[in-house]
């Protein structure tokens, strides 16, 4: 345990509920999420949700799986993440998601890229989130990682990539539309 961990407070979900603004909690350490994402970031997130929702409707998967924009994903009492976009298969029964989503998207920004590519990557991998998409707006590029044998592997993403969300539900969203 490092020196900082010995003297810094360790926060929990109960503390998190009282904070103003947008925050994440990484193993007891608060991470400020403000200011709000830039307009292009929000536009791309909205386009992704639209494409995922359309693909879910087209395949009939919408009754079991749904696309969401930023909600609390509580991994542990001291770890709460807010992915930019999620697909959840199963019913959310609490005011937060308490089981792994099947797909998570993080849209890179200058202030979050390092955390998205490292810390959050490891959190999602440890939780066995089946797909992790990293969207780079500046490069107009999407990296698709898939859990295989407990580890993320970069997939050869093409616009017609099929996401097998459950045994009964697969979707092929048109993600290239987000750049238009």
C-alpha positions as semicolon CSV with decimal commas, in nm:
position;residue;x (nm);y (nm);z (nm)
1;X;0,000;0,000;0,000
2;X;0,140;0,339;-0,102
3;X;0,176;0,637;0,131
4;X;-0,113;0,822;-0,035
5;X;-0,345;0,527;0,028
6;X;-0,260;0,541;0,399
7;X;-0,356;0,908;0,442
8;X;-0,625;0,975;0,183
9;X;-0,988;0,912;0,278
10;X;-1,152;0,599;0,137
11;X;-1,501;0,679;0,003
12;X;-1,797;0,448;-0,051
13;X;-2,124;0,449;-0,243
14;X;-2,298;0,619;0,054
15;X;-2,051;0,910;0,033
16;X;-2,088;0,920;-0,345
17;X;-2,466;0,969;-0,317
18;X;-2,412;1,301;-0,137
19;X;-2,172;1,459;-0,385
20;X;-2,279;1,731;-0,625
21;X;-2,173;1,720;-0,987
22;X;-2,061;1,419;-1,188
23;X;-1,821;1,175;-1,025
24;X;-1,690;0,822;-1,049
25;X;-1,544;0,627;-0,761
26;X;-1,239;0,409;-0,832
27;X;-1,159;0,181;-0,539
28;X;-1,250;0,451;-0,290
29;X;-1,087;0,740;-0,480
30;X;-1,316;1,012;-0,625
31;X;-1,271;1,102;-0,992
32;X;-1,431;1,427;-1,111
33;X;-1,625;1,386;-1,436
34;X;-1,707;1,749;-1,496
35;X;-1,729;1,963;-1,694
36;X;-1,987;1,804;-1,919
37;X;-1,853;1,635;-2,233
38;X;-1,806;1,851;-2,543
39;X;-2,094;1,871;-2,793
40;X;-1,924;1,634;-3,042
41;X;-1,876;1,377;-2,764
42;X;-2,245;1,400;-2,673
43;X;-2,351;1,383;-3,039
44;X;-2,146;1,066;-3,098
45;X;-2,288;0,909;-2,780
46;X;-2,642;0,986;-2,899
47;X;-2,567;0,838;-3,243
48;X;-2,430;0,521;-3,082
49;X;-2,739;0,478;-2,865
50;X;-2,956;0,528;-3,174
51;X;-2,765;0,269;-3,378
52;X;-2,766;0,017;-3,093
53;X;-3,138;0,071;-3,026
54;X;-3,225;0,032;-3,396
55;X;-3,019;-0,289;-3,416
56;X;-3,187;-0,425;-3,101
57;X;-3,533;-0,350;-3,245
58;X;-3,447;-0,502;-3,581
59;X;-3,346;-0,834;-3,424
60;X;-3,619;-0,844;-3,161
61;X;-3,363;-0,828;-2,881
62;X;-3,506;-0,505;-2,735
63;X;-3,724;-0,694;-2,485
64;X;-3,416;-0,850;-2,323
65;X;-3,139;-0,598;-2,396
66;X;-3,146;-0,218;-2,389
67;X;-2,905;0,063;-2,475
68;X;-2,841;0,327;-2,208
69;X;-2,662;0,658;-2,185
70;X;-2,448;0,709;-1,872
71;X;-2,581;0,538;-1,568
72;X;-2,413;0,433;-1,245
73;X;-2,248;0,092;-1,273
74;X;-2,171;-0,014;-0,916
75;X;-1,896;-0,275;-0,918
76;X;-1,833;-0,261;-0,542
77;X;-1,917;-0,036;-0,247
78;X;-1,612;0,174;-0,333
79;X;-1,620;0,152;-0,715
80;X;-1,885;0,320;-0,931
81;X;-1,830;0,386;-1,301
82;X;-2,036;0,587;-1,550
83;X;-1,971;0,451;-1,900
84;X;-2,070;0,681;-2,187
85;X;-2,295;0,415;-2,345
86;X;-2,396;0,066;-2,229
87;X;-2,599;-0,227;-2,347
88;X;-2,756;-0,416;-2,059
89;X;-2,922;-0,754;-2,100
90;X;-3,143;-0,816;-1,800
91;X;-3,361;-0,608;-1,574
92;X;-3,207;-0,329;-1,368
93;X;-3,387;-0,350;-1,036
94;X;-3,198;-0,088;-0,836
95;X;-3,120;0,280;-0,891
96;X;-2,788;0,164;-1,036
97;X;-2,659;-0,127;-1,241
98;X;-2,524;-0,395;-1,008
99;X;-2,423;-0,658;-1,264
100;X;-2,193;-0,632;-1,566
101;X;-2,337;-0,483;-1,883
102;X;-2,272;-0,688;-2,195
103;X;-2,125;-0,392;-2,385
104;X;-1,964;-0,066;-2,274
105;X;-1,851;0,233;-2,479
106;X;-1,609;0,500;-2,366
107;X;-1,561;0,802;-2,592
108;X;-1,211;0,938;-2,554
109;X;-1,143;1,297;-2,455
110;X;-0,815;1,461;-2,363
111;X;-0,901;1,442;-1,992
112;X;-1,024;1,079;-1,990
113;X;-0,819;0,892;-2,254
114;X;-0,552;0,761;-2,017
115;X;-0,811;0,644;-1,763
116;X;-1,036;0,491;-2,034
117;X;-0,748;0,296;-2,189
118;X;-0,602;0,175;-1,861
119;X;-0,799;0,192;-1,536
120;X;-1,147;0,147;-1,684
121;X;-1,017;-0,108;-1,935
122;X;-0,897;-0,321;-1,641
123;X;-1,218;-0,270;-1,441
124;X;-1,433;-0,382;-1,737
125;X;-1,203;-0,674;-1,813
126;X;-1,209;-0,792;-1,450
127;X;-1,590;-0,771;-1,451
128;X;-1,598;-0,975;-1,776
129;X;-1,790;-0,708;-1,969
130;X;-1,810;-0,896;-2,299
131;X;-1,743;-0,599;-2,531
132;X;-1,553;-0,279;-2,464
133;X;-1,558;-0,017;-2,738
134;X;-1,316;0,274;-2,729
135;X;-1,426;0,554;-2,961
136;X;-1,168;0,807;-3,076
137;X;-1,353;1,105;-3,224
138;X;-1,035;1,275;-3,351
139;X;-0,931;0,966;-3,549
140;X;-1,292;0,868;-3,634
141;X;-1,200;0,521;-3,514
142;X;-1,363;0,252;-3,302
143;X;-1,162;-0,016;-3,123
144;X;-1,365;-0,324;-3,033
145;X;-1,233;-0,543;-2,753
146;X;-1,396;-0,876;-2,676
147;X;-1,347;-1,095;-2,370
148;X;-1,191;-1,424;-2,472
149;X;-1,071;-1,658;-2,196
150;X;-1,104;-1,378;-1,939
151;X;-0,893;-1,120;-2,127
152;X;-0,974;-0,847;-2,377
153;X;-0,861;-0,904;-2,733
154;X;-0,874;-0,634;-3,000
155;X;-1,106;-0,747;-3,278
156;X;-1,080;-0,666;-3,645
157;X;-1,366;-0,418;-3,644
158;X;-1,557;-0,371;-3,966
159;X;-1,881;-0,178;-3,997
160;X;-2,071;-0,508;-4,011
161;X;-1,925;-0,648;-3,686
162;X;-2,168;-0,882;-3,510
163;X;-2,205;-0,846;-3,134
164;X;-2,331;-1,169;-2,974
165;X;-2,497;-1,013;-2,669
166;X;-2,659;-1,333;-2,537
167;X;-2,709;-1,685;-2,671
168;X;-3,038;-1,569;-2,824
169;X;-2,945;-1,214;-2,919
170;X;-2,691;-1,085;-3,172
171;X;-2,686;-0,744;-3,334
172;X;-2,497;-0,586;-3,623
173;X;-2,531;-0,209;-3,578
174;X;-2,417;0,032;-3,849
175;X;-2,162;0,217;-3,638
176;X;-2,001;0,406;-3,926
177;X;-2,314;0,624;-3,926
178;X;-2,191;0,797;-3,610
179;X;-1,932;0,995;-3,806
180;X;-2,181;1,157;-4,044
